[in-house]
Amino acid sequence: MTVEEFIGTLESSDRLRIIEGKAEVYVGYLAAFKPFADHEISEEYRKYREHEVKKFRAVPEITHKRWKELGLMKPLEPDQTAQYKFSDLQMSLYYTIYIQERKGQEV
């Protein structure tokens, strides 16, 4: 299954994380990655849409809302507002897909 085929099963408001090899190549909302209606096609979509999906995981991220002040590890997207709050914690869910590396090939 390709990235393009896989993300066809997700919603535009879902958060997406794409990992190629050991590198994070995209983190953000699906709507910013996949073209919808009159939106422009992103460079990342052009580059990765034909890559084969090797693995998929729904990965929750739970962070402290005062992570910066407390010197803790930063969230994947520190500028995003928390979707859920549990006292002083926040949680976001990322659909993480691992793709096949393409060495020496132009996409």
N, C-alpha and C positions, 0 to 999 in steps of 0.2 A: 504494500500500500504506500502511496506517495504522501507527502505532506499535504498537497492540494486535496487529495481524496479524504484524508483523515480530518482536516479542519472543516470539511463540508458537514461533519457531524456535530460541530460545536456551534454555539451562539455568539453573535458579535460582541456581547458584553462579557464573555468569558476571558479570563486571563490566560495567557499562553507563554510558555517558556520553551525555547528550542535549544538543544545542546548538540553540537557537532564534535565528536571526539570528546575532548575534555573542556572545550570552549563553549561558553554561553553565547549564542549568536543572536538571540532575540528574547526579550522579556517585555511584556506589555499586553494591552488588550488586543483581542483578535481583530476587532474593528480597525485598529491602526495597522495591522499586518495584511489582512485579506481585503481585497477590493470589494466594496459594497456600493451599489447604485452608481452615484456620480463621483465617488471618491477616487482619488488617484492611486494607482498601483504602487505599492511601496517597493523600494529597492530590495529589501529583505525577501519579500514575496517572490519577486522575479528570480532571485538567486537560489532560494531553497524549495520552491514549490514542487520540483521534480525529484527531490531527494527521497530516498526510501526511508520509511519509518521503521526503526529497529525495535523500539520499545516505547511504551507509554505508561505514565504514572500520574495519578492525581496527587499533587504534593501540597499539603497545607503548610502555610508559613505562619508561625505564631511568634509575634515579637512584642516587646514592651513598648508602649506608646511614647515613653520618654527615653528611648534607646540612645539617642545622641547625648543627652544630658548625663546619662549614667555610664557612658563609655562602652556600651554594648555593641554587638555586631549589627551592622546596618541591614535593613530589610532589602529585598530584591528591588523594590521600587519605593525608595524613601519619601518621594514627593507625593505619593498617593494617600488619600484619606482612608482610614481603616474601614473595612466593610462591616466588621463585627467588633464589639468591645466587650471584654470580660474584665470588669474592674479596670485594671491598668494594663491589660493585654489586648492585642488586636490579632485577628486572624484573616488571612487571605488564602484562597485556593488557586493554585496554578496547575493547568493541564500541561505537564512536562512531556515533551517528546524527544527522543534520542534518534538522531538521523545518521545514516551511513555517510562516512567521510568520503569525499571525492577528491582524490589526490591527482593533481596535474590535469584536471579537466576544466574547461571553461564552461560556464553555465549561461 
